[in-house]
C-alpha cells in the first residue's frame, strides 16, 4: 500500500514540475531562453531540440541572440522559430539569429493568461488521473485481501490530501504566472 502511495506522490510531483516547465515557455514581459525549450528543428532528418543545436543569450529585455553550433543547421533553426507559436521572426546576419520580441499588448497578455490557465488545467487533470490510478490500485489490494477496508479508507484520505496539495501547488504557480503576465 505504501508503494502505491509513494508512486502516486512521485508522479504528482512530476506533473507539477512539468506544469512549471510549461509555464516557463510562456512569454512574460522579458524574453527568456526557456521559451525555446519546446521547439525542435529538422537536423539531418531528425527532430532535434533547439537547446542541442544552439546557445541562447539574452541581449536585453526583448532580444535573444541565438548562436547555432553548425552553420548548416541555421536555416532549419530559423524556420523552426518562425513556425513556432512565439510570434517572432528571427533576423539572420549570417553568424547569429536575432529574435526581437514585440512589446506585449493588453490583448496578447490576456491570450497568454488564457494559455497559462489551460496548461494549469492540464496539470490538474494529470494529478487527478494519477489519483484515480492510485485509488484503483488500493481497491485492487483490498479486493485481493492484502489489506483491510479501514486501511484503504485511511489511505484514500491521505491520497485526497496529497492530491489537494499538488493541485494547490499548480494553482500557486498559475497565480504567479498571471501576476507576471499582468506586470507592465
Backbone bond lengths (Angstrom), bond angles and torsions (degrees), N, CA, C in turn:
res aa  C-N    CA-C-N  psi(-1)  N-CA   C-N-CA  omega(-1)  CA-C   N-CA-C  phi
1 X - - - 1.445 - - 1.544 110.08 -
2 X 1.336 116.09 -39.47 1.467 119.14 178.41 1.522 110.94 -63.81
3 X 1.339 116.58 -34.49 1.469 119.91 178.52 1.523 110.78 -61.26
4 X 1.334 116.05 -43.02 1.467 120.64 179.84 1.524 109.61 -62.49
5 X 1.331 116.75 -43.85 1.468 121.18 -178.41 1.535 110.92 -66.73
6 X 1.333 117.22 -46.03 1.470 120.80 -179.39 1.522 111.21 -63.97
7 X 1.331 116.08 -40.11 1.461 121.31 178.93 1.534 110.03 -62.84
8 X 1.338 116.00 -44.47 1.469 120.29 179.65 1.523 110.37 -63.19
9 X 1.335 117.10 -42.06 1.465 120.90 -179.37 1.530 110.63 -62.81
10 X 1.331 116.55 -43.78 1.469 120.65 -179.75 1.534 110.76 -64.07
11 X 1.325 116.99 -43.37 1.464 120.44 -179.40 1.524 111.36 -66.96
12 X 1.339 116.73 -38.51 1.466 119.51 178.01 1.525 110.13 -65.06
13 X 1.325 116.15 -38.94 1.466 120.02 176.73 1.517 111.25 -61.11
14 X 1.328 116.50 -39.63 1.467 120.47 178.23 1.526 111.11 -66.87
15 X 1.334 117.40 -35.32 1.467 120.54 177.40 1.523 110.60 -64.57
16 X 1.340 116.42 -41.84 1.464 120.47 178.21 1.529 109.45 -62.70
17 X 1.343 116.57 -43.07 1.468 121.08 -179.27 1.532 110.40 -65.03
18 X 1.328 116.65 -39.79 1.470 120.13 178.31 1.528 110.49 -63.83
19 X 1.327 116.89 -38.21 1.466 120.89 177.56 1.523 109.92 -65.22
20 X 1.340 116.75 -40.47 1.472 121.10 178.26 1.539 109.85 -60.63
21 X 1.338 116.82 -41.41 1.466 120.95 179.05 1.530 111.13 -67.14
22 X 1.330 116.54 -37.21 1.470 120.19 177.23 1.524 110.15 -63.37
23 X 1.337 116.60 -40.76 1.465 120.16 178.51 1.521 110.69 -63.54
24 X 1.323 117.93 -34.14 1.466 121.16 -178.89 1.531 110.87 -64.23
25 X 1.329 117.30 -26.82 1.462 120.07 -178.59 1.527 111.96 -80.64
26 X 1.339 117.22 -11.92 1.467 120.31 178.33 1.520 108.01 -85.67
27 X 1.297 115.60 127.26 1.455 120.39 -176.24 1.523 110.72 -73.84
28 X 1.314 115.17 130.89 1.464 120.51 171.73 1.532 106.36 -104.13
29 X 1.299 118.76 -143.78 1.452 121.28 -177.40 1.518 113.85 -67.69
30 X 1.329 117.75 -36.02 1.458 121.68 -175.92 1.531 111.20 -101.45
31 X 1.311 115.68 146.78 1.465 120.77 173.01 1.521 107.02 -73.04
32 X 1.320 116.74 136.58 1.447 121.72 -172.79 1.529 109.12 -137.14
33 X 1.339 119.07 130.82 1.465 120.03 179.51 1.532 114.19 -57.54
34 X 1.332 117.70 -24.03 1.472 120.56 179.20 1.528 111.80 -65.35
35 X 1.330 117.03 -18.11 1.462 120.31 179.49 1.528 111.29 -64.30
36 X 1.332 117.22 -21.30 1.463 121.49 -177.60 1.536 112.30 -92.93
37 X 1.338 117.16 1.77 1.460 121.37 -171.93 1.529 113.81 -61.24
38 X 1.314 117.81 -35.70 1.470 120.41 -175.26 1.527 113.79 -91.20
39 X 1.335 117.17 -2.08 1.469 120.16 -176.09 1.526 110.02 -87.56
40 X 1.340 115.72 135.97 1.461 120.90 176.30 1.530 109.15 -121.15
41 X 1.334 114.80 151.82 1.468 120.59 178.20 1.528 108.39 -124.64
42 X 1.337 115.72 153.43 1.456 120.74 177.81 1.531 108.11 -77.43
43 X 1.315 116.85 110.68 1.469 122.31 -178.19 1.520 107.73 -119.43
44 X 1.311 116.59 103.93 1.468 123.34 -176.81 1.525 111.76 50.94
45 X 1.334 115.81 46.67 1.461 121.38 174.34 1.512 114.97 85.02
46 X 1.331 118.73 1.48 1.460 121.86 -178.70 1.526 109.27 -122.12
47 X 1.316 116.72 134.88 1.461 120.15 175.59 1.528 107.91 -73.54
48 X 1.325 116.47 113.55 1.458 123.12 -174.93 1.521 109.73 -119.26
49 X 1.358 118.11 134.37 1.474 119.78 177.12 1.526 110.87 -60.40
50 X 1.334 116.13 142.57 1.462 120.65 -179.05 1.528 111.95 -60.62
51 X 1.348 117.49 -29.30 1.466 120.70 -179.83 1.536 110.82 -60.16
52 X 1.334 117.42 -25.43 1.462 121.28 179.98 1.527 112.24 -89.34
53 X 1.322 116.99 -12.35 1.457 120.74 -176.37 1.523 113.49 -104.87
54 X 1.331 117.25 -16.79 1.461 119.68 -173.45 1.517 111.79 -155.92
55 X 1.334 115.11 164.29 1.463 119.82 172.60 1.520 107.76 -107.20
56 X 1.310 116.25 147.46 1.458 122.63 -175.73 1.516 109.08 -117.61
57 X 1.333 115.74 132.02 1.454 121.28 178.84 1.511 108.82 -129.37
58 X 1.317 115.75 132.70 1.459 120.35 176.97 1.522 108.03 -86.85
59 X 1.334 116.46 109.81 1.458 121.17 -177.05 1.534 110.48 -77.49
60 X 1.319 116.11 -44.81 1.461 121.53 174.12 1.529 106.92 -150.77
61 X 1.316 117.41 -168.17 1.468 121.06 -174.52 1.524 113.73 -61.76
62 X 1.340 117.20 -24.69 1.464 119.44 -175.56 1.520 114.19 -121.12
63 X 1.329 118.91 2.89 1.466 121.10 -175.20 1.524 111.26 -124.58
64 X 1.330 115.37 133.39 1.464 122.00 174.46 1.527 107.50 -119.50
65 X 1.331 116.50 129.81 1.462 121.72 174.03 1.522 107.92 -98.15
66 X 1.324 115.54 134.15 1.457 121.21 -178.77 1.520 108.17 -119.24
67 X 1.318 115.92 114.76 1.467 122.76 178.81 1.527 107.23 -100.00
68 X 1.324 117.15 106.45 1.464 122.31 -178.87 1.524 108.48 -79.64
69 X 1.342 116.92 131.83 1.465 121.32 -176.97 1.528 111.47 -67.55
70 X 1.333 116.77 -45.59 1.456 122.66 -179.58 1.533 107.89 -105.93
71 X 1.341 117.04 111.41 1.461 120.53 -176.45 1.530 112.35 -58.75
72 X 1.342 117.47 -25.42 1.458 120.92 178.18 1.523 112.39 -67.08
73 X 1.341 116.87 -21.61 1.464 120.89 -179.63 1.528 112.25 -89.90
74 X 1.329 116.73 -4.46 1.474 120.90 -176.58 1.537 112.72 -53.42
75 X 1.350 119.76 -49.36 1.476 118.56 -179.85 1.535 112.97 -61.54
76 X 1.331 116.96 -37.40 1.470 120.20 -179.86 1.522 110.96 -66.91
77 X 1.334 116.71 -40.92 1.467 121.10 178.55 1.528 109.65 -65.61
78 X 1.325 115.68 -44.01 1.468 120.74 179.10 1.531 110.61 -59.75
79 X 1.324 116.76 -44.38 1.464 121.80 -179.66 1.531 110.70 -64.45
80 X 1.348 116.54 -42.15 1.461 120.67 -178.94 1.528 111.11 -62.51
81 X 1.327 116.50 -40.18 1.471 120.31 179.29 1.527 110.24 -68.46
82 X 1.326 116.38 -43.44 1.460 120.75 -179.59 1.529 110.94 -62.25
83 X 1.348 116.96 -39.24 1.461 121.17 -177.13 1.527 113.00 -81.15
84 X 1.336 117.77 -10.32 1.468 120.45 -178.22 1.531 110.04 -74.16
85 X 1.337 115.37 176.70 1.460 119.87 -178.93 1.533 112.63 -91.19
86 X 1.340 117.08 18.01 1.463 120.29 -179.93 1.520 112.62 -74.92
87 X 1.318 117.08 -23.23 1.456 121.09 179.06 1.521 113.13 72.84
88 X 1.341 116.94 37.38 1.457 120.84 -179.20 1.524 108.83 -134.45
89 X 1.334 115.74 145.08 1.449 121.72 179.08 1.534 107.38 -111.11
90 X 1.341 118.86 109.27 1.465 119.93 -176.23 1.530 112.31 -69.29
91 X 1.338 115.32 141.61 1.464 121.42 176.22 1.525 107.46 -97.41
92 X 1.338 116.26 128.01 1.460 121.86 -176.72 1.529 108.51 -106.01
93 X 1.348 116.51 119.13 1.464 119.10 177.07 1.531 111.74 -105.13
94 X 1.330 116.34 14.29 1.465 120.76 178.53 1.520 112.89 95.28
95 X 1.326 117.65 -28.67 1.466 121.44 -179.79 1.524 112.00 -111.21
96 X 1.325 116.21 -43.20 1.466 120.92 -179.66 1.522 109.66 -133.94
97 X 1.335 114.22 158.91 1.459 120.67 171.84 1.528 106.56 -100.74
98 X 1.308 115.82 135.67 1.462 120.29 -179.92 1.524 107.32 -117.25
99 X 1.336 115.45 121.14 1.463 120.67 178.18 1.524 108.60 -109.30
100 X 1.317 116.14 114.79 1.461 121.29 177.56 1.528 107.17 -105.01
101 X 1.322 115.17 118.68 1.459 120.57 -178.63 1.521 109.63 -89.52
102 X 1.327 116.73 132.81 1.471 118.93 178.92 1.532 110.63 -69.86
103 X 1.330 115.55 160.28 1.463 120.12 174.72 1.529 108.13 -59.60
104 X 1.316 115.60 146.25 1.466 119.32 178.08 1.527 109.61 -79.70
105 X 1.316 115.68 125.43 1.458 119.95 174.92 1.522 108.28 -84.90
106 X 1.305 116.67 166.45 1.470 121.51 179.12 1.530 110.01 -59.74
107 X 1.325 115.44 -41.23 1.471 120.36 -179.67 1.535 110.85 -63.34
108 X 1.333 115.76 -43.22 1.469 120.77 -179.46 1.529 110.55 -66.07
109 X 1.329 117.04 -38.99 1.467 121.06 177.65 1.526 109.95 -60.10
110 X 1.342 116.19 -42.75 1.472 119.87 179.67 1.525 110.82 -64.67
111 X 1.334 116.93 -37.85 1.472 120.30 176.39 1.525 110.71 -62.08
112 X 1.343 115.91 -43.60 1.466 120.10 179.89 1.528 111.33 -65.69
113 X 1.322 117.13 -36.04 1.472 119.87 177.48 1.520 109.48 -65.30
114 X 1.340 116.21 -41.82 1.461 120.17 177.35 1.534 110.68 -60.72
115 X 1.326 115.16 -42.61 1.464 120.75 177.95 1.531 110.89 -62.35
116 X 1.335 116.53 -43.00 1.468 121.11 179.20 1.525 110.42 -63.35
117 X 1.325 116.70 -41.10 1.479 119.48 179.28 1.519 110.80 -64.18
118 X 1.344 116.54 -38.01 1.470 120.10 177.56 1.521 111.39 -63.87
119 X 1.344 116.75 -42.07 1.463 120.53 179.11 1.525 110.85 -67.16
120 X 1.349 116.91 -36.20 1.463 120.60 177.04 1.520 110.33 -64.98
121 X 1.323 116.50 -41.80 1.464 119.57 179.01 1.530 110.54 -64.42
122 X 1.342 116.75 -39.46 1.468 119.78 175.88 1.528 110.65 -58.74
123 X 1.341 116.26 -41.12 1.457 120.69 178.74 1.517 111.59 -64.47
124 X 1.339 116.81 -43.34 1.475 120.27 179.03 1.521 110.90 -64.63
125 X 1.331 116.98 -40.02 1.474 120.52 178.13 1.529 109.78 -62.19
126 X 1.315 116.27 -41.73 1.462 120.81 178.65 1.532 110.67 -60.13
127 X 1.332 116.55 -45.39 1.473 120.66 178.94 1.528 110.05 -61.93
128 X 1.329 117.59 -42.72 1.476 120.34 -179.48 1.533 111.39 -67.01
129 X 1.333 116.64 -35.02 1.467 119.31 176.76 1.532 110.67 -64.66
130 X 1.323 116.51 -39.75 1.463 120.78 177.62 1.524 109.56 -63.33
131 X 1.343 116.13 -40.97 1.464 120.70 177.72 1.528 110.72 -60.01
132 X 1.332 115.93 -44.99 1.465 119.94 -179.47 1.528 110.67 -61.11
133 X 1.326 116.57 -44.53 1.465 120.84 179.68 1.528 110.81 -62.02
134 X 1.321 116.52 -42.98 1.468 120.39 179.38 1.522 110.44 -64.96
135 X 1.335 116.78 -40.56 1.464 120.71 179.63 1.534 110.50 -63.16
136 X 1.330 116.02 -39.71 1.471 119.32 176.95 1.524 110.47 -63.99
137 X 1.337 116.22 -38.20 1.462 120.23 177.14 1.514 111.64 -62.64
138 X 1.331 116.81 -41.68 1.472 120.95 178.03 1.529 110.89 -65.02
139 X 1.333 116.53 -42.55 1.470 120.43 179.24 1.525 110.97 -63.83
140 X 1.317 117.01 -34.89 1.468 120.88 178.16 1.530 110.17 -67.49
141 X 1.346 116.36 -40.23 1.465 119.59 177.32 1.526 110.49 -61.60
142 X 1.328 116.74 -40.33 1.459 120.56 179.16 1.528 110.44 -67.38
143 X 1.322 116.11 -43.01 1.474 121.16 -178.98 1.531 110.82 -62.47
144 X 1.353 115.68 -38.44 1.460 120.28 179.37 1.523 112.46 -75.67
145 X 1.331 117.24 -6.16 1.450 120.96 177.78 1.525 114.32 81.49
146 X 1.335 117.89 14.17 1.469 120.50 -178.44 1.520 111.61 -79.86
147 X 1.342 117.70 -28.17 1.462 122.18 177.85 1.524 109.03 -136.65
148 X 1.324 115.44 160.79 1.460 120.34 -178.48 1.510 112.40 -88.30
149 X 1.343 115.17 167.79 1.466 122.48 -178.84 1.524 111.09 -60.75
150 X 1.351 117.55 -41.12 1.471 121.06 -179.09 1.527 111.08 -64.01
151 X 1.349 116.13 -40.47 1.461 120.02 178.99 1.534 110.57 -61.94
152 X 1.322 116.21 -42.93 1.464 120.88 -179.29 1.527 110.15 -66.25
153 X 1.339 117.44 -41.33 1.470 121.07 178.50 1.524 110.44 -60.21
154 X 1.331 117.07 -45.42 1.469 120.86 178.09 1.519 111.86 -63.38
155 X 1.326 115.82 -41.54 1.467 120.44 179.61 1.526 110.95 -65.48
156 X 1.340 116.93 -37.66 1.467 120.25 178.74 1.528 110.77 -65.58
157 X 1.337 116.87 -36.57 1.467 119.86 176.94 1.527 110.01 -65.20
158 X 1.337 116.79 -42.20 1.472 120.34 177.09 1.521 110.24 -63.95
159 X 1.336 115.85 -38.11 1.469 121.06 179.09 1.531 110.71 -64.23
160 X 1.339 116.71 -41.76 1.467 120.71 177.72 1.529 110.81 -63.23
161 X 1.339 116.61 -41.45 1.469 120.89 179.00 1.534 109.86 -64.42
162 X 1.332 116.04 -41.00 1.466 121.51 179.31 1.533 109.87 -63.59
163 X 1.326 116.15 -42.40 1.462 121.38 179.21 1.527 110.05 -62.33
164 X 1.322 116.69 -44.73 1.467 120.71 179.55 1.531 110.27 -62.55
165 X 1.316 117.71 -41.86 1.471 121.13 179.22 1.525 110.84 -58.92
166 X 1.322 116.78 -46.20 1.467 120.37 -177.62 1.526 112.25 -71.14
167 X 1.339 117.89 -38.59 1.470 118.62 177.61 1.530 110.15 -68.65
168 X 1.342 117.43 -32.97 1.473 120.05 175.72 1.526 110.92 -64.56
169 X 1.329 116.92 -36.85 1.470 120.15 177.09 1.528 110.53 -62.68
170 X 1.334 116.13 -42.39 1.466 120.67 178.36 1.528 110.04 -63.52
171 X 1.346 116.73 -42.49 1.468 120.47 178.24 1.521 110.84 -62.00
172 X 1.333 116.97 -38.36 1.462 121.78 178.93 1.536 110.25 -65.21
173 X 1.351 116.05 -43.22 1.471 120.23 177.14 1.530 110.13 -60.38
174 X 1.324 116.48 -42.28 1.462 121.35 179.53 1.523 110.30 -62.76
175 X 1.330 117.36 -42.96 1.456 121.28 -179.56 1.538 110.24 -60.22
176 X 1.332 116.26 -43.51 1.467 120.17 178.89 1.529 111.43 -65.41
177 X 1.337 116.19 -40.95 1.467 119.61 -179.26 1.528 110.68 -66.22
178 X 1.337 117.19 -40.49 1.458 120.18 178.33 1.533 110.44 -63.06
179 X 1.333 116.26 -43.18 1.469 120.18 178.76 1.535 110.34 -62.29
180 X 1.329 116.11 -39.84 1.468 121.25 178.76 1.530 110.89 -64.48
181 X 1.339 115.99 -39.69 1.466 120.13 -179.68 1.521 112.52 -71.24
182 X 1.313 117.41 -33.24 1.458 120.29 -178.40 1.514 112.63 -81.35
183 X 1.335 116.73 -15.70 1.458 121.51 179.08 1.526 109.29 -67.29
184 X 1.308 116.43 127.80 1.472 119.64 -179.10 1.510 110.22 -101.61
